[in-house]
Every structure is written in C-alpha cells, then in structure tokens.
C-alpha cells in the first residue's frame, strides 16, 4: 500500500454511516464530481443515490447482504473486514483509506454526527491521535447545521460560511494564550489558558471575517446555525 502512487487532488470526501437526516444531501450532490471513499452504510447510501465511490470498505455489519452485494457490484475497489476483532472504527478505516490512496488538501467527512454520542465523540477526537493526526488541519466535518475545522497554534482569519450564524471555539487539549479578537463575545477569552476542554459556544460573527489566535494546543472551530426539521439543505 505504501508503494502505491497516490492520486493528487484538492478535496476528497468520506461518507460514513451516521443518521441520514443530518446529512446535507444537496451539498453532497454538489461534491459528486470529487473523489469519494465510503465505509459500510455510507457506501450503501452513495450507491443508492447513483454516486459510486472510488473506494468502499468496512465490515458491512450494519448493511443487509443484498446491500453489500450491490456495493460490491457497483464499486470496483471494495475491501471488507471481519466484524471482530475490530481494531479501528469505520471512520478510522475511512481516514486510513483516504491517506493510503490520495495526496489531498482537504477531506470532507459526512455522516459523522448524530446518533450515538460515543460515536460522535470518537469522530470529533479522531485527528488528535496517530496516525489520524496527519489530517488534523485538513479535516472538515459537515452536517446540516455545522461545519467543524481544527486549528493548531497561530493567528487565523475565519471566513463566515453562508447561512452560518454561530461561531464556537472548543479547545480539545490544554491551551495557552487563546484570544478571540473580534467576535461578538470576546471579553472572557483574552490570552486565555486552560488545562481542560471548554466550549465557548453561541458566539456570533461580527462581519464576514473574524479572527482568533492560539499560543499552544488544539482548538475545534465550529460554524453552526439553527436547522428546522423540514430543511435538508446546507450552504456551500
């Protein structure tokens, strides 16, 4: 696998098996011309939509035999794993496949939120540990109402995405010298240090570009919005 020449792309997409109602299908379709990797139920849902992923993998324990056969028939490159023992989660297997096959600038992760909280937390913390830390600053988690990116020490300008109102800063590790510069609520986060994770939630953009700085540690920045039950779209 390591001797294989990787395909150089700007963006690669990874579909996993989280609740379908949280997936922004209009935006998924907008990315259909880009490379896709899909795991287990994620592969099933893409094939049903007529979007054949470049690679499919998983134990397919959440899919029927008929669904698995349809994936194998449609996708040229399928790798199956036994349900047990299982060293990696489905999302981890997907990220490993992305790293094995692509030289990329960004990986969009779909179907990774909702459902069981332990699964979501596993996905949120995934890029903090090796070998998945290779995607830390390139990983973007997307659902109907949220876009999550990860940041290491530095000075940053965060561009507001269309329709997104809220801007949260969540330190996933100990941090030092974190400063919110021009967000709506900044008073408490000035050269801020913490040894434990804290979610500075419900902040809001002031203008189309806001800034923050970080001395050390890792922070997840979440752009979000309120989503009504009858709305299935996601801004580009």
C-alpha positions in Angstrom: 0.0 0.0 0.0 2.8 2.4 0.8 4.5 1.9 -2.6 1.3 2.8 -4.4 1.3 6.2 -6.2 -1.3 8.4 -4.6 -3.8 10.4 -6.6 -3.2 14.1 -6.1 -6.5 16.0 -5.5 -7.6 19.2 -3.8 -10.6 17.7 -2.0 -11.6 14.1 -1.1 -14.9 13.1 0.5 -15.5 10.4 3.1 -19.1 9.1 3.7 -19.7 7.1 6.9 -22.8 5.7 8.4 -24.4 8.3 10.7 -28.0 9.3 10.6 -29.1 10.2 7.1 -31.4 13.0 8.2 -28.4 15.0 9.4 -26.6 14.8 6.0 -26.9 17.8 3.7 -27.8 15.9 0.5 -27.9 18.9 -1.7 -24.3 19.7 -0.8 -23.2 16.0 -1.1 -24.5 16.1 -4.7 -22.7 19.3 -5.3 -19.4 17.4 -4.5 -20.2 14.4 -6.6 -17.5 15.0 -9.2 -14.8 14.9 -6.5 -13.3 11.6 -5.3 -15.3 9.7 -2.7 -14.4 7.0 -0.1 -17.3 5.3 1.7 -17.5 3.0 4.6 -20.2 0.3 5.3 -23.6 2.0 5.3 -22.1 5.1 3.8 -21.2 3.1 0.7 -24.7 1.7 0.5 -26.3 5.1 0.6 -24.0 6.6 -2.1 -24.6 3.6 -4.4 -28.4 4.0 -3.9 -28.0 7.7 -5.0 -26.1 6.7 -8.1 -22.9 8.1 -6.7 -20.3 5.3 -7.0 -17.4 5.9 -4.6 -13.8 5.4 -5.7 -13.2 3.1 -2.8 -15.6 1.2 -0.4 -14.7 -0.6 2.8 -15.9 -1.9 6.1 -17.4 -5.0 7.8 -20.9 -4.1 6.4 -22.4 -5.3 9.7 -25.0 -2.5 9.5 -26.0 -3.4 6.0 -28.1 -6.3 4.5 -26.4 -8.9 2.4 -28.3 -7.5 -0.6 -27.0 -4.0 0.1 -23.4 -5.3 0.4 -23.7 -7.2 -2.8 -25.0 -4.1 -4.6 -21.9 -2.2 -3.3 -19.5 -4.9 -4.4 -21.2 -5.0 -7.9 -21.1 -1.2 -8.3 -17.7 -0.3 -6.8 -14.6 -1.5 -8.5 -12.4 -1.4 -5.3 -14.0 -2.8 -2.2 -12.2 -4.0 0.9 -14.0 -6.0 3.6 -13.1 -6.5 7.2 -14.4 -9.1 9.7 -16.7 -7.6 12.3 -14.4 -8.9 15.1 -11.8 -8.4 16.1 -12.0 -4.8 15.1 -9.0 -2.5 15.7 -10.4 0.6 14.1 -13.8 2.3 13.9 -15.5 2.7 10.5 -14.4 6.4 10.3 -10.8 5.5 11.2 -10.8 2.9 8.5 -12.1 5.5 6.1 -9.4 8.0 7.0 -6.8 5.4 6.6 -8.1 4.7 3.1 -8.0 8.4 2.3 -4.4 8.6 3.5 -3.4 5.5 1.6 -4.9 6.5 -1.8 -4.9 10.3 -2.0 -2.5 13.2 -1.7 -5.1 15.9 -0.7 -5.5 19.4 0.7 -8.8 18.7 2.4 -11.0 15.8 3.4 -14.7 16.4 4.0 -16.3 14.0 6.4 -20.1 13.3 6.0 -22.4 11.2 8.2 -20.2 11.5 11.2 -22.6 13.3 13.6 -25.8 12.4 15.4 -26.9 9.0 16.7 -24.8 7.6 19.5 -22.8 10.2 21.4 -19.8 7.9 21.8 -19.6 7.6 18.0 -19.7 11.3 17.5 -17.1 12.0 20.2 -14.8 9.3 18.6 -15.1 11.2 15.3 -14.6 14.6 16.9 -11.4 13.5 18.7 -10.2 11.3 15.9 -7.5 13.6 14.5 -5.8 14.0 17.9 -4.2 10.6 17.8 -1.7 9.0 15.4 -1.9 8.1 12.6 -5.0 10.2 12.1 -3.3 13.4 13.3 -2.0 13.6 9.7 -5.4 15.0 8.7 -5.8 17.4 11.7 -5.7 20.7 9.8 -7.2 19.2 6.6 -10.3 17.6 8.1 -13.7 19.2 7.8 -16.8 17.6 9.4 -20.0 18.7 7.7 -23.7 18.1 8.6 -26.9 20.0 8.0 -26.2 22.7 10.6 -22.5 22.5 11.5 -19.0 22.7 9.9 -16.1 21.7 12.1 -12.4 22.6 11.4 -9.3 22.1 13.6 -6.6 24.6 14.4 -3.1 24.5 15.8 -1.1 27.4 17.2 -1.2 30.5 15.1 -3.2 33.6 14.0 -6.3 33.0 12.0 -9.0 34.7 10.0 -12.2 32.7 9.9 -14.4 33.4 6.9 -18.1 33.2 7.6 -19.9 30.5 5.6 -23.3 31.3 4.0 -26.2 30.9 6.4 -24.0 30.2 9.4 -24.8 32.4 12.4 -22.8 31.0 15.3 -19.1 30.5 15.9 -17.9 28.2 18.7 -14.3 27.7 19.9 -13.7 24.3 21.6 -10.3 23.5 23.0 -9.8 19.8 22.7 -6.5 19.8 24.5 -4.8 22.1 27.1 -4.3 25.5 25.5 -2.3 28.7 26.2 -2.8 32.2 25.1 -6.0 31.8 23.2 -7.6 35.1 22.2 -10.9 35.8 20.5 -10.2 39.1 18.7 -13.3 40.5 17.1 -16.2 38.0 17.7 -19.4 39.2 19.4 -18.4 37.9 22.8 -14.6 38.3 23.5 -14.2 39.7 27.0 -13.5 36.4 28.8 -11.2 34.9 26.1 -8.2 37.2 26.1 -4.8 35.4 26.4 -6.8 32.6 28.0 -5.2 29.4 29.3 -6.9 26.1 30.2 -5.9 22.6 31.2 -9.4 21.2 30.4 -11.7 21.3 27.3 -14.1 24.2 27.3 -16.8 25.1 24.7 -17.1 28.8 24.1 -20.5 28.3 22.4 -23.2 30.6 21.0 -20.6 33.2 19.9 -21.5 35.0 16.8 -19.8 36.5 13.8 -19.1 40.3 13.6 -18.7 40.8 9.9 -17.8 38.2 7.3 -14.4 37.5 8.7 -13.5 37.1 12.3 -10.1 36.4 13.9 -8.6 34.4 16.7 -5.1 33.5 17.9 -3.7 30.5 19.8 -0.4 30.1 21.5 -0.4 26.3 22.1 -2.8 23.4 21.9 -5.6 22.3 19.5 -8.9 24.0 19.0 -12.0 23.0 17.1 -13.8 25.9 15.5 -17.5 25.2 14.7 -19.6 27.3 12.5 -23.3 26.5 13.0 -26.9 27.5 12.6 -30.3 26.6 13.8 -31.8 24.0 11.4 -35.6 23.4 11.1 -36.9 19.9 10.9 -38.2 20.4 7.4 -35.0 21.8 5.9 -32.4 19.4 4.5 -30.1 21.8 2.7 -26.6 23.0 3.6 -24.9 26.2 2.3 -21.9 25.7 0.1 
